[in-house]
Amino acid sequence: MSVRSTAEVIDRFNRAFLDHEAALLAGLIAEDCVMESVQPAPRGERVVGREACMEWWTVLAEDTARQFTPEEVIVAGDRATIVWTYRFGDGPEEWVHGVNVMRVTDGRIVEALGFSKTAGELRLATEPDAA
């Protein structure tokens, strides 16, 4: 059996969430996989190991009330960047925009780092100082 390319792995990974079919994740996750979710800030939840990552992603993939939608996938060697939206409700503001930075080795995901735009109390550099 040949090893899947990074593009093939990421395509199947995305389809698991688009189609709500967690079974598509089988065989895609390395034993030593490390995943960091987008929450809680500032670092996100850290999930380590095939079993733990599979469990975490299965819950997300099987959730038909919410929708993960990849907008753009960029593959460069063993790296992939997935720009996505995640809709968590029916309202016009019930979604978030984000990105996953993935690394694939020998046809399996070894690293998945998630980042998103979130609401918060951080003062932006373009805002005047509150004095």
N, C-alpha and C positions, 0 to 999 in steps of 0.2 A: 504494500500500500504506500502510495506517495504521500509526502507531507503536504498539507494544504498551505497555500501562500497566505501572506498577511491579508491580502484583499479578500480571499475566499473565507478566511476565518471571520473577518469583520463583517462581511456580507451576511454570513449565517448568524452571527451574534445579533446584528440589527434585526434580521427577520424574526428571531425569537421574540422580540418585543413588539414588532409591528403586527405579527400574526398571533400574539399571545400564546406561543407554543414553547414553553420552557424546555421541552425535550430536544429542541434544536441546539441547546447549549451543551448537550452531552458530547464529550470528547474535545471540547474547545478550551477547557480550563486546565492550566498546568497545576501540578501538585503544590507548587510553591507560589501560586498566584497571590498577588497583593493588590487589593482594591481600596481606594479611598473615595467615599461618597461625597456628595456636595454639601451635606449637612452632618453635624452641626458646625457652624463657623467657629473658629477660623480654619480648621484643618479638615474637618469631615470625619465621619466614622471610618476607622481602619479595619478592614476585613482581611484575614490571612488564611490561605490554604484553599485547596480545591473544594472541599466539602462546604466550608463556610461561605465562599464566594458563590457556589452553586445555589446554596440555600437562599442567600440574599437576592441574587438575580432571579431565582424562580418566583419569589413572591412578587417582584416587580413585573416580570413577564406575564404572569397569570392574572394580574389585576386588570380586568376588562373595563373598569370604571375610569381608568386613567390611560393616557396615550403618550408614548414616547415616539417622536418622529425625527429621524435623521434628516437634516437639511443638506449636508455636504459631508463627504468622506474624502480625506486626503491620505494616501498611502505613500510612504517613503521607506523602502527597505523593510525593516522589522517594526517600524512605527506606523501608527495610524492616528489621525485626528478626526473625531466625529463631532460636527457641529449639529446641535439638536434643539428641539423644543420638547417640553414635557407639560402636557395639559392635565391638570388635576381637578378640574371642575368645568361646569358649563358656562360660567360667566366670562365676560370679555377679558377680565384681568386674572383669570385663574390658570395661569401658565407661567413657565419660566424658560429662559433661553440659556443654553449652556454648551459645554464642550467636554468631551472625554479624550484624554491622551492615553493611547493604548500602546502596549509593546507585545509582540508575538515572537515566540521562539519555538522552533521545531513544530510549527502548526498549532500551537496552543498559546492562549493568553497568559502572560506572566505578570503583567502590570496594567492597571486600569485606574487612572486618576481623573476624578470628576470635578468640574468647576462650573459655577453658574452665577448668573446675575441675580442678586437677591436684594430685597428691601432692607434697609438698615439705617442706623443713625450716624453713619460715617460722614464727616464733613469732607466734601470734595475740594480739591485744590482750586477749583474755579469759583468757589464760594468765598465771600469776604469773611474775615475773622470776626467772630462774635465777641465784641469787647465790652 
